[in-house]
Amino acid sequence: MRVLLFARARELAGVEAVEVTLPPNATVADLRASLAKQCERIAGLVARSAIAVDNQYAADATPLPATAEVALIPPVSGG
């Protein structure tokens, strides 16, 4: 599954997307765990970032369809 990275996650990883292999019936929580293990540079951001599945923010219990468009959106600060 391809996961698009935005903002600080993209900067830290040095790429705009990563490929993650997940088991059938995986959830957003499974994706978070896989991302943290696979991309150590963004591991600290994964737990506190939003995950969007098919352009909708998703809870950790949300199942991930194999064809879903997934994005990791880190928290942002502004002033």
Secondary structure as UniProt FT lines:
FT   STRAND          2..5
FT   HELIX           7..13
FT   STRAND          17..19
FT   TURN            24..25
FT   HELIX           28..38
FT   HELIX           40..42
FT   HELIX           43..46
FT   TURN            47..48
FT   STRAND          50..53
FT   TURN            54..55
FT   STRAND          56..57
FT   TURN            60..61
FT   TURN            66..67
FT   STRAND          70..73
//
